[in-house]
Every structure is written in structure tokens, then in C-alpha cells.
């Protein structure tokens, strides 16, 4: 362990903090809690009074060495919080100053060389019990008691304390996750309404009733769904599947899909407002004005320099030719790995084709005669479930390689700043995960069963016939796929986040469990905890954004997705908090301007969801064909009332069994099949019967249905996207009360700085009065004239040095930006004072 005493003067000369407390705020505090949409629950949702120390709010201003007397805050823990001190030490370790013309290795290089094992800031106390004084609880213990446990799942989060202890980046993540979870409540309620409407109306659904009817569905002989191994089957064999599909495929589904498209926009817009409130409260607006530092890796690779036209100084530069080569190589690798994912998905499709044919001919008839088993153990059902499980296994395996690949490719591109590095890495990893998680669902939703041909002229992929959807569509299979992915992914994720850290820490601490803290020191205890990821909370953000995609992109086929996401996130918030407080080393404080590139990704996914859901409703479900039949064909020539009776037979075309090719004809015929009686079979589609002059050609109804589908897609997309744009325009990104607070703070800060400058000017004029004649340029009559004097250029420099006059209008933000922005004066008195702060880093 290396103990690093960090005197304030030396540290502050190295590390600059832009904003420091100037005056305690006289405004009502902008909420730093996490109440949000659950504010109406009152005391049920709020934390117990006094459970968490109240975080005071201050007006802040850039520090000016020449006016350091105007800062009344003398408490060092308020002026420079402990978490920020650890950031100062980390900065010094990362960027050591050269001494005696010899470059010193930074801490990362020394860890890589094996000089040290690790470097991390220490926790302030035990996570469960206080250290020595039972009357004194550290922030870590408070967070464990009031935040990082399951018993507080329905309480608001103490975001101010989270931000104070872990930093703004961690605070913003939990603020976003909590806000997203609470917004899911509204989506889950509407999704449950849509689902239960389908549950209670499935027995009254005419179409599924016709399928289950022995007279109608039992008399319709369906064509084999694969070559040779598959045989003829009756339509009522899919009775249970038809009823289950109606729970997700009903008229309310259209309303729910439109609602979710608008919900995503409302969520993003209100999050912008929430983020603006937190940015004001946590002084993140100043962080947004700071430029990103150049990455050390970029500096190490650069061999040339270029003049910066803004600073007029030479800075490291990488030639565009080198960057273009790196970008091209990275792009080729990205394309290769995406094709690898698609190849894996193609393998799952081949598995579907082969296993369906095997099951169609191998399930014994005496087994399927049992009602319960016959309803569940169908070739379609078994193929769907096993393929979904195989797909999620492939997804989880490929994820391991993609994480490392994204890092390697981003390093190859050599971004200049840390912000640019994180932005590119974020989009790259999300692209991989997007293709990995969603490609199978896109295949089922938009490609399966769409290009199969028809009996006598099937489409083939190699030797396998393209698989087709059951007569009631592929919606049930898509729903099963999404259910398996969401449930299994969440279970595996929670297992990895809870069991693995817990077991690792238990194994490291099992021998030291009973040792007192005097022997088992704080830095040793923290050393036994899990190290923080170099990417911070990147994986947590990625997990939630992927979930957001499942909630929005395919919600038309799975209205229970918001409910599953809500239940998972209620646990996820506390699991992430528990892991961070009790099982992980304390992270280095990192300021953030917001959630970064994830905001752009969420906006893209929300827009894409409108397109996918409209296409699912049009091309995957039977909603549009049913509407066309209801209004155009059920009441012939406009006589009588529209009805859904007869839709089942109308949606199936007729094929003459004798027209089958030899390779299409089944090898085994069912016991009930009589070739003399059953001369035709049915298949989904709108084609003329075999005795028609245009046999097997598409009918006029086919083009009418296709036109209606395209019209629905265009109409829904335009209506929803236009409404989304109006909502985004109407809702301001910054709440009005936050704008008022910002104006009030600017006014107060400007007034204090002007008065301080006025006092300094008075002292300067009085000091120079005996030795200098009165200046004709300035005649101070009253305070108003003195205030006006501030709008002239008065530089107090060394005597005898003349400067040309300059104009500077100290108005609003400009007043905040003038002056010396160094943090504090690094005087010898502060450096040698016994009151100097000490930050301990365990190395």
C-alpha cells in the first residue's frame, strides 16, 4: 500500500475544478431524489425523514484567485468533497509531472509492469456495520441501509448521496434507470389491458372458433408443410395455437402499438427534462463547457504535430491517410463479424427446417391423441421452443467475443479524445448486440413464411424447403422467441451480477472474516472486492438499452414485454446498487454531461420501433386481411351486415393433390386420410383453384390485401412519427422552474462578483490617490456609477506596464467566465498547514 498525502495547494495547481460553492442557495431545491411519476404516492414512496443526510445546495461560480475572499465556505468537505479529492489524486497518478528531465511512469504503466497490483480509492466504512464508532455512520453504510437492499425496492433513490459518494456518472445512471423503470409502469398497464382483452375474448373470437370447430376446421385438410416426411393434417389440429395467438393478435394490439410509439417519445422528452434538472443541481452545465482531454494512447501513437488554429499552438496530430486506413480496416472487421452473426442465425433456420421434418414423422400417434400432450407436443411448438433456446445460447456465447472485439476495433481507430472513444465504442458494441439479439426476431417477423411459394412450386434453400408459418401466422412463434430471450437473458444477467461477485468476494474474505479492522485494514478489505470495469457502467447501460429495444421494437407481438421489463428493473436497480456498494471497489469519481451516446441510440430505437411495429401489424399478423374480408367480402355486394364468419375458408386456397410433384408427396398418410375422398388440400394464400382458367395465380383479393397492408404501414408511420415530432416540439427540454433557478443563480453570482470587484476597485483608487492625480476618465459619484465602471476594461497589472484599453461586458454567463479559473491558491501556508487534506489510495 502506498499512502499519498495530497496537500491542497500542490493538487489544485495540477487539477482544476471549474465551479466551487459561492453562497448557499435561497431557492427551493430542485429535487435530487427519484420521485418522478410516483410523486403522488407520497410517504409510501419517499424515504424516511432523516434516513439520508440532506445535501445542501449552493450557488457556484468559477474560482478566482484574485477574489478568494468572497468564497465564504470554509468547510473543506463542502468546498472539495472527499470524492473529488480522490479524483484529484487519480489525476495526479495518471498524469505525473516530469522531474529533473526524467519522465515518470503513470500508475497504469506501473501496474502493467508489475510494480503495483492495483490502485483504487477507499470506501469510507464497512457496508453493513460502522467501523469503530457506532454513532458515526459513513455514507457507504447509509447507502447500504437505505438504498442497496431489496427492502427499499419501492422507495425513491437517494440520488444526491449516490452522486456525492460515487460521482456524477454513477448518479446519472441510476437516475436514468429509475426514471425508465417508473415510466414502464404506464406501458405495463396498457400492455396488460391489451393482453387481458385477448384472454377474455379468445373464446368469442369467430376465426379461432371456426378453426376449432370439427365441422369447419375438422373438415379442412391442409397440405404438408415439408417434403416427404410431413403428411396431411386437419386445420383443427392448431386449435390451441389459434386461441393463444388471439391473446396477442386482436384489435387492441393496434392501439397498443401506437401508444408505445408515443410512449417512447414522451419517455425520452421527459428524461431530457429530468436530466436538465439534475445537471443544474449537480453543476453539470459547467462540465459540458469543458473540452475533453486528449487520450494518452493517442499522444503515444502520434509522430507528427499540427498547429491548432484556435490556440495557435502545436498539438499532436495523426495524418488523415493513417486514420482512413484504420477506419477501413475497422469497418471490414465489423462487417465480417456481422456476417458471422447472420451465419449463426442461418444455422438456426436450417435447424428449424430439419427438426420440423424429423418431428413431423417421428411423434407417435398414440402420444398425440392425449389431449394435453397433443396440444403442446406438436412439431410447430417443439421446433419453436427448441430453436428459441438454441438461439439464446448462441447469443450468449457470441457476446463474450464481441466485447473484446469492439475494444480492439475502437483502439485501432485511435480516437483523439476520451469522449470520442466512448462514443465510438458505444455505437460499435450496440451494433453488434443489435444484430446478435434482434436478428432472429427480425427473421421470424418479416421473412419466415413470406417467400415459400405454393404447393407444386415451392421455394428451396439448397435441399431444404423454406419453412412456412402455420395458418394463423408466425406471431405466436415471434412471441415465444421474445419471451425466451427476455426471461433467459434476465435470469442469466442477474445470476452473473449477484452470484459471481458474491462467491468471489466470499472466497477472498473467508479467512479474514473474523479479523478485527485493526488487523484487517480498510485497504485490505477493499482489495478483496471486485475491481471496477475500465468502462465503468457501460455494460449496465447496454443491458438496459437492449431491453428497451425488446420493449419497443416488437411490442405489437408481445404486449407483456413492458411488464417483464418492469419486474426485472425493480430488481435490477437494487441489484446494481447492492453490487456497487458491497461487492465492488469504490470507483474513481467521473463527471458526465449526461448519458452520452445512449441518448442518441434510444432516440434511434424509438423511431425504428414505429417502423417495425407497423410492419408487424401489417405483414405478420392477420389483422389487415381480416379487416379487408370484414368490409369487402363478408357481406357480398353490400347486402347484409359485415361478419367474420367464413374468413377461415376465404384465407385458404385449394390445391389438387394429384398435381403434387414426386418430391413433395408425403411418404406416410394419416389413418383418417382417404385418397378417394380427399382429393384436394388447403394452404394459406389468395390463389385461384385448380379448375380455374388461371389456376394457382394470385387473385384480385391478394392485391387488395397487399394494397391495404402498404396503406396501413404508410398511414401509421406518418401519423405516429408526426405526432412524435409534435410532442418533442411541445415539451421543452428544460423545465421552466429550472430556467428560473438558473437565471436567479446567474443574477446572484453576478451581483456578488460585481460587488467584490467594486470593493477591489475602491481600494485600488484609494491606494493610488495620494501619489497620482485624479484620472479624468473616471469620476465615481455614487454606487450606480461605480457599477457602471465595471463595464469598462480595468486590468490591474504590475505598475509601470501599460495595456491597451479593452471592452468587456460582464453580463450573465460572461461574468462567470472572466478571471482566473484556477481552483485555489497553492500557497506555502496551505501546503504546510496541519489542516491539509489527505487522500489514501491503496496501490
Protein Blocks (a to p, Z undefined) as FASTA:
>chain_A
ZZddddfklmmmmpccfbdcfbdcfbdcddfbfnlmmlmnmmmlpccehkaccddddddd
dddfklmmmpmbfbfklmmgfklmmmmmmmmmmmccdeehiacddfklmmmnomambdcd
ddfbdfkbccklmmbccfklmmmmmmmccklmmgccdfklmmmmnojklmmmmmmmmmmm
mmmmmmmmmmmmmmmmmmmmmmmpmklmmmmpmklmmmpccddfbehjaccddfklmmmm
mmmmmmmmcfklmmmmmmmmmmmmmmmmmmmmmmmmmmmmnopmmmmmpccdddfklmmm
pcbdcddfklopacddddfklmmmmmmmmmmmmmmmmmmmmmmmmmmmmmmmmmmmmmmm
mmcfklmmpmklmmmmgfklmmmmmmmmmmmmmmmmmmmmmmmmmmmmmmmnopablmlm
mmmmmmmmmmmmmmmmmmmmmmmmmmgoplnopghiacdehjbccddddfkojklmmmmm
mmmmmmmmmmmmmmmmmmmmmmmmmmmmmmmmmpcfklmgfklmmmmpccddfklmmmmm
mmmmmmmmmmmmmmmmomklmmmmmmmmmmmmmmmmmmmmmmpccddddddfbemjmlmm
mmmmmmmmmmmmmmmmmmmmmmlmmmmmmmmmmpgghiajddfehklmmmpccddfklpc
fklpcfbdcfklcfklmmcccdedddddfkbmkgoiacfklmmmmmmmmmmmmmmmmmmm
mmmmmmmmmmcfbdfklmmmmmmmmmmmmmmmmmmmmmmmmmmmmmmmmmpccdfkbccf
blmlmmmmmmpccddddehiacdddddddehjlmmmgcjfbfbdcdfklmmpmkbccddd
dZZ
